[in-house]
């Protein structure tokens, strides 16, 4: 009998294991892949955006928004930064509080491996879990694997969501939750590019590779805004739209909601048009002074026949300004889990204790990380949730 079995050697699982091990618990980590931390290794373009200086509850999407407050308050970005610095890992802030390794994501994985080793944690890779049973006699868990059977007082499920199946992601966590009567909320791909069809797709394909700045938001069919507005770059692709702004709002999008882009995120389109009214330039030529030329040409083409800006009446300029600040698009969908960075939804937090991540109805069973219905914004927030939820659980087992 071991004290703790953690299924999943990703960010949350490794954090939980090392924390529990440092508290004197005997811990075994079971990982299906042949190596640990696969998602960490590919993150941030191979440099791991390991946290965000500004991470707080407002940066997370959940059906139960207050759930993440406890864990995030007890393990802050500064706590993980201190760990990184203790291991001598060089890092830098890229933008908007996003912290990246200077060298490689492998530095973070190696740090976690060393912390686990120093805490006496046993990590087993290449292990498939065949079945999990709860022993009514003493409340312990039996975990049957392709190698051997483990028995533990506490069982931690840290196998993540459905995003990036090429890395071996499965619905294991959701299956475990349902097995033990824990509710699982509907899931969907998050932080993922949009896809389009018809003329909108043709438009995107003609501009593939071009990017511009915008403020992006989602509205439902009644025009009500969903979530928050993100000011970042967007990128045209051969399938639709990507880039940071699109990934951010994608977590809030569900059909038939619409996508709204303000192409003047740091200014006023009407004032800009008025300022250039007497320039003599045709509208598409003027737009090309602010946006990439191909984009300006394609965007303005729908307004043909084009005229010099000075020939537009005041009311027409009002309409142009509104279009520039309220470009409305109807996505056909998203690229799905294949390219999604996270899974939105998952294990219902109403069925978990926020301080311990333990299932209310099944003592000793915990769910952490991406498997839980807590989804962070792009930019290190999901790693911070992994560290925080893993730490909260590790301190409780």
C-alpha angles and dihedrals in degrees: 000000000000125000097233137016116191117195108205129039099214129115097292096040095050092046091051092047096050092045092051091044092052087056091059098261121142105239135187121188118202118201125183094205124073092246136034128248099021094160091047090053095057097038123112093015089301094313099086118232087224100181146343123241091220100048112146139143091275090066094064135082118215139141084236102044097183095055096086095051097087098050094041091050093051097046112035133182089261091060092057092042089055089054091049091050092047088059092049095243112161115225142166141200110249100185141314093022094305112149121204135180112255092221119018146336086238087077090066094046091049090048091054092045091052092047090052092047092049089050092052094250115160114218120196120188130192090039122141117202108223101180144350124210134183115222108221091200096069106359094248126138127240114208115194114200140174088262108036144323122273129197121201141172091221130033122199121195109205103152097124129220136294100282120120099012090185086076091056101264115166140171091257094124093051091048091052091049093051092046089060096042097258117144120246118202121218112279133214139169116278134190087027136136121261124242127210139193138210120005092351090058091048089051091052094046092053088055098038111151096023120117136188140171124266146150109244131198139163126235129189123228091275091056095252114146117243120208120332138317119258124205110203142105124298126203132208115227135180087260101040134282132346136153129106097297092052095045090051097052094039090077088064097044126102125160130296091026117113131233117231124196126192105203090194100057094156102033148028117272095203093052090047092052091047091049090055097037095109096043095101091227123135114247096254091048091052093047089052088064090064104028135037106287097240091050092047091051095048095044093049094045090079089062095057136179088061123204139186109283091242090062094062117098119235093256090051090053089051088055093047091050091050091051091050092051096039107039101167122205133181111214117210089211141292134284088258131217094327091078102014116119094207144014118240115214125013134134108026110247090208085074094051135072108243095215097051106018087231122147110254093219098039115051112213096024116110135180122200143170126011094350088073124079094258117107124181131209122259114279112064098312096113092052089051089053089050092052094043098046091042091050093047090052094043090054091052104047 
